[in-house]
Amino acid sequence: MSSKEFLLLELRNLANKFPGVSFRYEHNSAFKEHIIEVSPESTYISDVEYGNEEYTVSKKMMNLFPLETLVFVGKDSLIKIKNVTEVIPAACINWNNFPQIFSKNNFKTDLKQNIDSEILYALAA
């Protein structure tokens, strides 16, 4: 597995673990560097659980590919992505990740039946 393949797999795992988080990825093979822009930036800056997972990915990368550089950045960082190699979109919300009070089973079905089908389609898009 190449370093790029490894990172793309790890980024997809992070996107699944943290719904709403997306990544832009640049790989510069000449300099053996990988730049990953995390969005939203608030996750990158202040989400402790996300930070721990990012650290784990960085450590794995260092152990597997010690001659390559990995940098995570936010949108407003000084380091910028110039040539996007890949975009990992935010994962869809997995209802299993939410507390019981947000369970889809707690919403009244009669309310759903009263909503016009075009509105439901627009909300899903």
C-alpha positions in Angstrom: 0.0 0.0 0.0 1.4 3.4 -0.9 1.4 6.4 1.4 -1.4 8.0 -0.7 -3.6 4.9 -0.5 -3.0 4.7 3.2 -3.9 8.3 3.8 -7.0 8.2 1.7 -8.2 5.1 3.6 -7.6 6.9 6.9 -9.3 10.1 5.8 -12.4 8.1 4.7 -12.4 6.5 8.1 -12.2 9.9 9.8 -15.0 11.3 7.6 -17.2 8.3 8.7 -16.3 8.7 12.3 -16.9 12.5 12.3 -20.0 13.2 10.2 -19.9 16.7 8.8 -16.1 16.7 8.5 -14.6 16.8 5.0 -11.0 16.8 3.7 -9.1 18.3 0.7 -5.9 16.4 0.0 -2.8 17.3 -1.9 0.1 14.9 -2.6 3.4 16.2 -3.9 5.3 13.1 -4.8 8.5 15.1 -5.8 8.8 16.4 -2.2 7.1 13.4 -0.5 4.7 15.6 1.3 1.0 15.3 2.0 -1.2 18.3 2.9 -4.7 17.7 4.3 -7.1 20.6 4.8 -9.8 19.8 7.4 -13.2 21.4 7.2 -14.9 22.8 9.1 -11.9 24.5 10.7 -13.6 24.5 14.1 -13.2 20.7 14.2 -9.5 21.0 13.3 -9.0 23.7 16.0 -11.1 22.7 19.0 -12.5 19.1 18.7 -10.4 17.1 21.2 -11.6 13.7 20.0 -10.9 14.6 16.4 -7.5 15.9 17.4 -6.7 12.5 19.1 -7.7 10.7 15.9 -5.6 13.0 13.8 -2.6 12.4 16.0 -3.1 8.6 15.7 -3.1 8.9 11.9 0.0 11.0 12.0 1.8 8.5 14.2 0.9 5.6 11.9 2.1 7.6 8.9 5.4 8.4 10.6 5.9 4.7 11.4 4.9 3.4 8.0 6.5 6.1 5.8 9.2 7.8 7.8 10.7 9.7 4.9 7.4 11.5 4.0 5.8 14.6 5.5 2.2 14.9 6.6 0.6 18.2 7.5 -3.0 18.8 8.6 -4.2 22.4 8.1 -7.3 24.5 8.4 -8.8 26.7 5.6 -7.1 29.8 7.1 -3.7 28.3 7.7 -0.6 29.8 6.2 0.1 26.5 4.3 -2.3 26.3 1.4 -3.3 23.5 -0.9 -2.6 24.5 -4.5 -3.4 21.4 -6.5 -6.1 19.3 -4.9 -5.4 15.6 -5.5 -8.5 14.2 -3.8 -11.6 15.5 -2.0 -13.1 13.3 0.8 -16.6 14.6 1.3 -18.4 14.7 4.7 -20.0 11.4 5.4 -23.8 11.1 5.7 -25.2 11.1 9.2 -25.3 7.7 10.7 -28.3 7.6 13.1 -26.5 4.9 15.2 -24.0 7.6 16.2 -26.6 9.8 17.9 -28.0 9.6 21.4 -31.4 7.9 21.8 -33.3 11.3 22.0 -32.3 12.0 18.4 -33.3 8.6 17.1 -35.4 8.7 14.0 -37.9 6.5 15.8 -38.7 9.3 18.2 -40.1 11.6 15.5 -43.8 11.4 14.9 -44.7 9.6 11.7 -48.0 11.5 11.3 -46.0 14.7 11.0 -44.0 13.2 8.2 -47.1 12.2 6.4 -48.4 15.8 6.4 -45.3 17.2 4.7 -45.4 17.5 0.9 -43.2 14.9 -0.8 -41.3 17.7 -2.8 -40.2 19.3 0.5 -38.9 16.0 1.7 -37.0 15.6 -1.5 -35.5 19.1 -1.2 -34.5 18.4 2.4 -32.8 15.2 1.4 -30.8 16.9 -1.3 
